[in-house]
Amino acid sequence: MSPVLSGVLQFVALFAALALVYRPLGDYMARVYNSEKHLRVEKWIYRLIGADPDAEMRWPAYLRGVLAFSVVGLLLLYLLQRVQGALPNRLSLGFHAISPDQAFNTAASFVGNTNWQSYSGEQSMGHAVQTLGLAVQNFASAAVGIAVAVALVRGFARSRTSDLGNFWADLVRGTVRILVPLAVVAAVVLVACGAIQNFSGIHGIGQLTGGTQQVNGGAVASQEAIKELGTNGGGYFNANSAHPFENPNAFTNLFEVFLILVIPFALTRTFGKMVGNVKQGYAILGTMVLIWVGFTALMMWTEYAHHGPALQAAGSAMEGKEQRFGIGASSIFATATTLTSTGAVDAGHSSLTGLGGGVAMLGMMLGEIAPGGVGSGLYGMLIMAIIAVFIAGLMVGRTPEYLGKKIGTREIKLAACYILITPTLVLGFTAVSMAMAGPPGQILNKADGSVAHSGAHGFSEVLYAFTSAANNNGSAFAGLNANTPWYNTTLGLAILLGRFLPMVFVLALAGSLAEQKPVPETAGTLRTEKPLFAGLLVGTILIITGLTYFPALALGPMAEGLS
């Protein structure tokens, strides 16, 4: 079988699996968030944290809950890393405490659903930090993202009210009823297929060329499951999903891609059920699928075409990829992880062809909305839908409406602020970092020489890093040494601002929409459930992204790919 055909067949199998679970999972999540009953274990949790799950919240109260929960998680994870050196050897594996700047970066990263890693997990983190800190935040940050998306959906579904539900109830339900059960099943599948799950120490293993290699054990399968399912991305090992302990074979590789995509895609069904019009969910789904299929095809083409430095370095585009996966599976994984907020990798993204690296970067620059992260992908796409409706309204000269709600001055200002945050962070931090360049012709940080390459590829390393951080992705061009005070601090700030500032505008928009009374449909109402609107939405997304990032892309991956 040819490599191209193998890649296409894997994509078809993945597409079929996602289609199979789309409806039942989406309907189940809608029932979870519409339910008025509480499970016994949920009641225990509410009693423990002192929350009243039946108390409705206005958007400022909902936002305070999101921020308070996230700040506590940030502090606890930071402290756990700082005291690692004082923990028993069985829990710390003998590793020292994490430095302040790296501990801040890691805490911000995992609380912000980014999982950017400026460290090697097998050389830095013991069992306590990995399981009690990082794995717990994988569940928590994913549940927060879904909760915010559900609040925005309620803003569309409700009318003449200022209430958006209860954050603590949404958080607990998302964790207990959705993430934990699915993660348990996924972890069992991964263990059955060869991923490890233990609490053993560090072992020395003989190598064919002589000497020994130090290999860690760990609760890898359980963390791998929620890492992908919650679109987190942080690996137990530095090689991430290219490591055989995390991703043993071709089946687990495709299964992990399935886990990455399943909840974000199914949430469009949840959206349709909650607003009482499943066709609206299908329109959003169609937009996401169209972009996803297009980007996957483009990534495969750039990698199979063998253009760029990979061909010169190794004679084929297999440089930086695992032989057991090949180009097709690596391209599918790279596209899925950068079109969502996952950031997990099964290949070196810095080793992608010049244009292939640009495709991965552009996927993040879209806002990771096709299908995006758990929760964040849905609310990001709905913001884009509001912009598309507004543009359509300008074309025909009538007040724009979406799902029976008028998109007025307040709503469009909030949507515009949401869209401007991430590009400002990405381009601003990249510009400041590049202003610290070394001698002419080199792209080197004066303080630490953290960028490995000069020219277009070196610029791409920095641009990719801040694109990944501000979009809460977490993948990286590996040539950048990000474990420096400058990058640990600035990337951590980009992560936190890129995660929580947009949530402010999303929840404010949800509150504004919920207060409106429904607007009846007329002959002039734009039919947002039709393919025409999906096409308009795709065009809006590409135009906004292109106008914003094209100059930066031209200096980096495009210049490299065309050279």
N, C-alpha and C positions, 0 to 999 in steps of 0.2 A: 504494500500500500504506500502510495506517495505521501510525503510529509504534509503536503497541502491538503490532500483528501482527509488525512487523519485529523488535522486541525479542524476542518469543516465538520466532520462527523462528531467530534467532541462538542463543538458548539451546538449542533443540532440536538444532541442528547441533553445538554444542559438546558437548552431552551424548552424542551419537552418536559423535563423534570420541574422546572419553574412553573410552567403552565398547569401542570397537574395539581400542584398544591396551592396555586394562587387563590382560588375561590374559597376552599375550606379554611385556610389560614386567615385570609382577610375577613371572612365572616366571623370567625372565632374572636379575632381581636376587636371587632366592632362590638360583639356581645360583652367582652371583658370590660370595655370602657363605658358601655351604656348600662351595665348592671348596677343595681341598687343593693345587692346582697354582698356581704363580706364573709370570706372564709374564716374558719377558726384561727388559723395561723396568722391571718392578716389582722384579726382583732387583737391578738397578742402583741403584734408589732406596733399597732396604733397605741395600745396601752403603754408599751415600753417607751415610745417617743413622745407621748402626751399629745397626740393629734386627734382631732375630731374629724373622721373621714366624711361625715355627712354635711359638714359646714361648707357652703359655697364660698368661693373666693372671687373677688374682682381682680382685674389683671395686675394691679400693683402688689396685692397680697400673694398672688400666684408667683410673681417674679421674685418677691422676697423669699418665698419658700425655695425656689430654684437656687438663688444665690447663697442663702444660708446653708443649705445642704451641701452645695459644692465647695464653699469655703471651709466647712468642717472637714470634708473629705480631703481637701488640699492640705490642710494643716496636719491631719493625722498621717497621711502618706509621707509628707515631708519629715515628720518626726520619726516615723518608723525607719526611714532610710538613714537618718542621722544617728540613731542609736544602734544600728545593725552591729557595729563592732563590739557592743557590750552584751549581745545576745549569746546564749549557749551555742557551742560549735555546731550542734545538730541542727540548729535553726539558721545560723549564719553561714555555715560551711567554711568558717574561718575568714570570711571576707571582712574588710574594714568598713567603717562608716563611709557613706557617700559624701563627697564634698558639698559644701553649701550650694554652689551654683548649679551643680548637676542634680542635686536633690530637688531644688526648686524646679528645674526644667522637667524632670521626670514626673514630679507631682502635678505640675500644671498640665503636662502632656496626657497623663492617664485620666485626670479629672475632666479634662477638656475633650475626651473621646478622640484624641489625636494619636497617642502612643508613639510619638517621636522618641527615638532611643539614641542618645549620644554615648551609649555604653554597650559593652558586650555582656549580655545577661549571664552567660556561664562563667564570666570572670569578675562579676561585680555583685550580683544579687543572690542572697541565700534563700532558703525555702520560705522563711517568714515573710520577707519583702515580696517574693513572687506570689505567694498564695494569699496571705492576709492583706497585702497592700494592693499589688497590681491587679490580681485576678478579681478582687472585690470591686475595684473601681471599673473594671471592664463591664460588670453588671450595672453598677450605679450610673455611670455616664450614659450608657445606652438607654436605660430606663428614663433618665432625664430628657434625652432627646425625643423619645416617643411621647412623653407627657406634654412637652411644649407643642409638638405637632398636633396632638389631640385637642389641646386648648384652642389652637387656631381653627381647627375643624369645627369645634363647638361655636366659635365666633360666627362662622358661616351658617351653622345649623340653627342657632338660637336667635331670638328677636326680642326687642324691648326689654332687655335685661342687661345687667352689668356683670353677671356671674359666668365664670368659665369652668366651673367644676372645682375639685379639690386637688391640689398638687400632691399631697401626701398619699391620697387614695390612688391617684394615677401612677405615682412612683412605685408604690407597693404592689399594685395589681400587675403592672408591667413586668416587675421582677419575678413575683411569685407565680403568676399564671402563664406568662409567656416565655421569658428568657430562661428561667431555671429549668422548666421541663424540657424545652427544646435543646438546651445546652447539655443536659444529662444524656439525652438520646444521642446527640452528636458525639459526645465524648466516648460513649460505649462503642459507637461505630468506628471511631478513630483507633481506639484500643484494639478492637477486633482486627483492624487492618494493619497494625504494627506500630502505632504511636505508643510511647512509653507513658506510664503513670505510676510513679513511686516516690519515695522520699529518701532515696539512697544518697550517699555522699559522692565524693569525687574519686574516680577510678583511673588508673593508668592502663592504657591499652597499647600493646605493641604495634608498630607500624612495619609495613613491608620493607621500607628502606632503612630500618633500624631505629632505635630510640622508642620513646613512648609518647602518647598523646593523652592529655588529661580530659576526661569526659565526665560531665555531670549527669546525675539522675534528676528527677523532679516530677511534679504533678503536671506534666506537659499536655496530655490529651485534654484534661478538663479546662486548662487555660486556652488551649488552641481552639476549643469549641466556642467559647464565648468571645474569644478574640475575633473570630470570623463572624459569628452570629450577631454580635453587637457592633459590627463594623468598627472595631477598635484597631487591631493590627499589630500590637506589640508582641514580639516573639519571645519565647523562653530562651532561645539561643540567638546569637548575633546574626547567623545566616537566615533566621526567620523561617519561612515556609520552604526554603531550599534545603533545610536540615532534615535528614531522614528520620530523626526522632519526632519531628513535628509533622512531617509530610512524607510518609514512607514510599508511596508509589503513585502511579498515574491515576488510579481510582480516587485515592484520598485527595489528590490535587484538584480533581474536578468536583469532588464532594465539598471541599473547602470553598471553592468559587460559588457553589450552590448556596452554602451557608451565608456567604457575604451578601448575596443578592436577594435571598428569599423574603426577608422581612421588609426591606425597602419597597420591593415590587408589590408585595401583598398589602402594604399600607394604603395603596391607591384604592383597593377594593374596600378597605375599612373606611376610607374617606367617602366613597360613594354611598355606602350603607348608612353612615352617620348623617350625611346631608340629605338622605332620602332620594338619591338619584344615582344609581350605579353607573349610568352612562357618563356622568361627569368623571367618575373614577376611571372609566375606560379611556376617556380622552386624555387624562393625565398619564395613564399607563402607556397609551400609544405614543405619546411624546417621548417618554423615557425610553421605551423599547427602540424607537426609531434612532435616537441618538446612540444608544448602546450598541445596536447592530452596526451602525455606520462606523463608529469608532473602533469596534473590534475588527471589522473588515479592513479599515485603514491601517490599524496596527499590524495585522497579519501581512498586508501588502508591503509595508515598509520593512518588515523583518525578513520576509521571504525574498525581497528584492536585493538584499545584501548591500545596500548603499551605506557609506559612512565609514567611520574608523574601525568598526568591528571587523570588516572584511580585510582591511589592511593589517590589523593586528593578528588575526587568527585564520584568515582565509575563508571564513564563513561567519554568519551571524549567530553561531552557537557560542561565541565567546561570552562568558558571563551567564550561561544557561546550564541547567541540569540535563544530562543526557537522557535520564529516565522520563523527562517531560517533553523535551523537544521545543521547537519554535512555536508550533501551534498552541500547545497548552500554556506555554509561557506568555504568549501574546494575549490569550483569553484572560489569564490571571492578571496581567499588568493592566489591561483595560478595566476589568471589574474593580480592581483595588483603587484605581485612580478616579474612576467615575463614582465611586462611593467614598466615604470617609474612612476607609479601612487602613490602607497603608501597608498591609502585609505584602510580602514579595516572595516569589519562588525563583527569581532571576535578578541579576544586577541591573537596575534601571540605568545606571551610568554606562553600561555596556550595550544598551539598546542602540540601534542605528541613530544617526543624528535626527532624522525625521521621526523615528519611533519614539525617541525621548521627548520630542516636541508634542507628539500625540498624547503621551502620558501627562505631560505638563498641561496641555490644553484641557484635558478631561477634568483636572482639578480646577482650572481657571473658570470653567463653566459654572462653578459653585457646587460641584459634586451633587448633581441633581438628577442623574440618569443611571440608576435610580437614587443615588446619593446615600448618605448615612441613615441609620435607623432614626426616623423622625426628622432629622435635619434635611434629608433629601426631599421629603414631602412638603415641609413648610417652605423650603427654598423654591421648589417648583411652583407652589401656589403663589408665592410672591411674584415670580416671573409671569404667571398667568394674569395677575392683576395688572402688571405693566403692559402685557399684550392687549388686554381688554382696553386699557387706557389709550394705547396707540390706535386701536381700531375705532374707539370713540372719537378721537381727533380726526380720523379720516372721513367719517360720515357726519361729523358735527353734532353729536348727541352725547348726553351724559353717560359715561360708561357704567355698566352694571355687570356683576359677576355673582352667580348663584343667588339672584334676587336681592343683592345688596349694591347700593350705589357706591361707586368709587369716586369719592370727592377729593377735595384739596387735602384734608387730613390724611386720608388713606394713601394717597399717592406720595405724599411727603414721607410717610413712614416707610413705604416700599422703596422709595429712592434712597433713603438713608441706609436701609438694609443692604442695598446693592453696592453702595459706595464704600462701605466699611472695609471689605476684604481687599479690593484693589488698592485702597489707600495704604493698608498695612503691608501688602506684598511689595508694591513698587517703592513705598517709602523706606522700608527697612533694607531692601535690596540696594537702593540708591546710596543710603548711608554706608552700607558695608562696602560697596564698590568705591566710595570716596576715600576709603582707607587703603586703597591699592598701593602696591609697592612700586618698583622702578617701571619706566615705560616698557610696554610690551609684555608685562607680567601682571597676573591677577593674583596677588598675594597679600594677605592681611599683614600689615606692618608688625603687629604684635606677635603673631604666632605662625605665619605662613600656613594657614589652615586650608587654603584652596590648593589642590594638587596640580591643576592644569592651568595653562595660560590660554589666551584666546577665547573663542566662542564657547568652548566646552567648559572652561573655568567660570565664565559668566553664567552658563546654564546651571552649574552646581549651586551657585548662590541663589539664583532666581528660583530654582526648583525647591531649595530648602525653605524659603519664606513663603512660596506658594503652598507647599505642603503644610507648613505650620499654621498659616492664617486660615486655610481652608479646612483645618483639623483632619488632615489626611495621615501624615506620619511617615510616608515612604521618603526615600532620599536618593540622590545621586551620591554613590558611595565615595567619590573622590574628595568630598568635603569632610574635613576633620571638625565636627561640630562640638566636640568636647573641649571647648575653651570658654573662659568667662564671658567673652563677648557673645558668642553664639548661644551658649546655654541661657544667658539672660534675655537676649533679644528674641530668640525663638520662643522662649517661655512666655514672654509678654505678647508676642504675636498670637500664640495659641489661645491664651486667656481672652484677649480682646476679640479675636476672631470667633471665639465660641460664644461668649456671653453678651457682647454688645448687640449682635444680631437678634438674640433672644429678647432683648428689651423692646426692640421695634416690632418683633413678631407678636409678642403678648399685648403690646399697646394697640397694634392693629386688630388683634382678636377682640379686645375690649370695645374698640370703636365699632366693629362690625356687629357685635352682639347687641349693641344698644339700638341699632337701626330696626325699623319695621320693614318687612319684605316689600319689594317692589314688584307689582304684577308684570308678567310678560306681555309684550305688545308685538305688533308686526315688525317693529324696528329693533327688537331685542336681539343682540348677537347670540347665536346658538353655540354655546361653548362646549357642547357635547359632540359636535360634528368634526369630521376629519379636517375641514377647512381651518377650524380654530387650532387644531393640533399642529397643522402646518405653519400657521401664523406664530404659534408659540415657539416652535423650533427656530424659525427665522429670527424672532426677537432675541432668543437666547444667544444665537451665533453672532448676531450683529452687535449686541451689547458687549459680549466677550471680545469679539474681534477688535472693535474700536478701542477697547480699554487696554488690551494686552499686546496688540500686534507689534508696536515698536519694540517692546522687550523681547518678544519671540523672534523678531527679525535679527536682533543682535546675538541671540543665543542659538537655539536649536535649528532655526531656519538657515542661518549663516553656516552652521556646521554641516547640515544635511546637503546644502547646495554647493559646498566647497569641493 
